[in-house]
Amino acid sequence: MEAAIALGGNLGDSRRALDQALDQIAARIGPILAASGWIETPALVHPDDPVREHPPYLNGVVVAVTELPAEEILARLLEIERALGRVRDSAALPWQPRVIDLDLILLGQEVVDRPGLVLPHPRMHERDFVLGPLARIRPDWRHPVLGQTVAALLERLRQGGAADGQMPSS
């Protein structure tokens, strides 16, 4: 099965951390079939964050082949993040700067809505920094809930429209 994994980072040597994450994904999750390359994007800033600007991110997406279930992929991604220096703070606001961020975006056409794991990623269709790189390598991948291709979701997002359909809440 194919797994789409989004990668990002904006602290320290992001390019090095992302490259190391690629090696770890290939070794621990499965062979990488396609990689988007890295793009620089502005950081999201939480509305309650007193800091109004964070360093830009390097972002990209890879598609790996795996036989692992979604829960195991997620656990391994979290382990890779920790090994590369990510420290998660449950008290911190969302979207804080980080050395590395790895998100399981899609796993084939699986739809999962459990505490701690929602597939497809519940905000992927709202994020150019996910859809843009994914469209470079898998433009025809159909979102399993919204029914639209990645390319169509990206076009709609860039035109300022919302995607049709509802995502599971979580």
Beta strands, then each sheet from edge to edge (+ up, - down):
strand 1: 2-9
strand 2: 32-35
strand 3: 39-41
strand 4: 57-65
strand 5: 101-107
strand 6: 112-114
strand 7: 117-119
sheet 1: 2+ 4- 1+ 5-
sheet 2: 2+ 4- 3+
sheet 3: 6+ 7-
end
